[in-house]
Amino acid sequence: MKTIIISLKVFLFFTVLTGIVYPLLVTGIAQIAFPAKANGSIITHNNVAVGSELIGQTFDDEQYFSGRPSAIHYNPLPSGGSNLGLTNPKLKQLVDDRKREFLRFNQLDTATQVPAEMLFASASGLDPHISPQAAMLQVERIAKARNFNEMQRKKLVQLVDSNVEPAQMRVFGQERVTVLLLNLGVEKMEK
């Protein structure tokens, strides 16, 4: 009986330590050290939360930059990719369809090289970034849809350039832009 009581005390101690004390300590440190990241890297516009730097959104209006395709429509609950293998004909068909649609939507020549992230959904289905090249391919469409003059079109190019984020730690991955930040920048250009 003594062993059971000792076991229950140890169990209760570690339950409180690892289930309450440790999470509160880590959360407190995160809130002090980097509160924006600890709260989900929320992006606000006019004091209203409009999204996160970490989760993409669907933008299919021709006046906005389009993001990377998502196999789960950017729903974070079933986060994941399509799970189609490289030899699966459905994947090839999806890629061909996405390429054709990207070229059509952006009024580009069929010989245009479409960046891979615009053809393949990310593994999480939540990727909020595209390459600067993919963004630049959309500039003309947006400028035309918004009736921008040449100066505004150049500002749109500058917007893309100013939002380029370097590879993580300047080593991992590649340069990228956050689509939501670009689209918020486009909105500010209108004012």
N, C-alpha and C positions, 0 to 999 in steps of 0.2 A: 504494500500500500504506500509505503514511503517513497518508493521509486516512481509510482504513478504521480504523486503530488509534486515531486521534483521535476518530472517530465512536463507536467502541466505548467509549472512556474517558468521553466525554460521556454516552453512553447509560447506562453503569454508574453514573456519578455521580448523574444525575437519577433513576435507578431507586432507588438507596439513599436519596436525599434525599426524594423524594415517596412512595416505597413503604414506607420504614421510619422515617426520622427525623421527618418531618412528622406521620404518624399517632401516633407515640409522644409527641411533644410536645403535640399537641392533646389526646390522651387524658390525659396527665399534668396538663395545665392544668384540664381538665374535672373530673378526680378531686379536685383541690384546691379549685377554685372552687365546684362544686356536685355533690358526690359522689352524692347521692340521684338527681338527674336523670340524671347520667352512667351510672348503673347501672340505668336503666329505670323509675324512680319506683315501685319495688316497695313494695307494701303488705304488712305483716306483721301477723299476729294470733297471740298466744302464741308469739312467736319463730319462726313458720312463714310463709313467703311464701305469700300467698293470691291474689295478683293484682297488677295494675299500675294506677296512676292513668290510664294512657294507653290501655288496652285493655279493652273491655267484656266482660261474661260473661253467659251465659244464666241468668236466675233465673225459674223458672216455678212455684215453690211459692207458694201464696197467703199464706204467712207472711212473704214478702219483697217488697221493691220490685222491680218489673220494669223492665228497661232498654229501650232503643230497639231496634226490630227490626233484624236484621242479615241481609243477603242471603247472607252467607258463614258464618253461624253463629259469628262472632267468631274465625274462624281467621285469624291474621295472615299466613300464607304466601300465600294468593291474594287478599290485601286488595283490596277493590273493591266497587262497588255492583252493582245488578241490570242496569244499562244499559237499562232500559225507559224509553222516551221518554214525554213528557206525553200524547201522543195514542194511546199503546198501550193497548188495552182490558185487557190483562193487568195493567197498573199500576193502573188504576181498580178492577179486581176485587180486587187485593191490598189496596189502601187500604180499600175497603169491608169486606173480610173482617177486616182488622186493627182497624178501628173497631168493628165488631160484637163481635169477641172482647174488645177492651179494655173495652167497656161491660159485656159479660156477666161477664167475669172480676172486674171491680171492682164489680159489682152497681150500676151507675149507670143513671140515666134515659136513654132514647134521645135526649133533647133536650140532653144534656150536650155541651159543646164539648170535643172531644178535641184536645190539643195536637198540632201537626204532626209532632213528632219521634216520637210514638208510632204514627204512620201510615206514615211514610216511612223506609226504611233510609238510613243515612248513606252518603256517597260512598265512604268507606273500608270500611264494614261493621264498624268497630272502635270506634265512638264509645261511651265509657263514661258519658256524661252524659245527663241529661234535665233539662227545665226544672223549677223549683220547683212550677209549676202541675201538671205531670204527676205529680210526687211526691205533692202534696197530694190528688190524685184517688184515690190508692191507700191513703191513711191509714186510712180506715174499714174497708177490706177486711182490712188487716193487723191492725188492732186487734180486729176480730171473730174472725179466724182464731186469734189468740193469746189470746183471752179477756181482753183488757185492760179494766181499769176506766176510768172517766172521767179519773182523774189520769194513768194510763199513756198514754191516748190523747192527752192534752195534751202529755205528754213526747215522744210520737211527732211531733207537730206541731212542737215545739221542736227536735227532732232535725233535721227538714227545714230549718227556719229557720237553725239554727246551721251547717249544711253548705252553705249557698248561697255559691257562688263568684261574684265579680263578673265582668262582661265583661272580656276580656283588655285590659289597660292601661286599663280602665274605658271603652273606646271600641268595641273590636271584638267582635262577637258579642253574646251575651245572658247573663244570669245563668243558672247551671246548678248541678246537684248531681251528685256522682259516686255512682252507684248502689251500687257495692261498699262505699263508706264508709258510706252509709246503712244497708245491710244488716248491716255489722259493728256499727254503733250500735244496731240493733234487737237483735242478739244480746246486747250488753252490758246492755240494759234488762231482759232476762230474769233476770239474775244479781242 
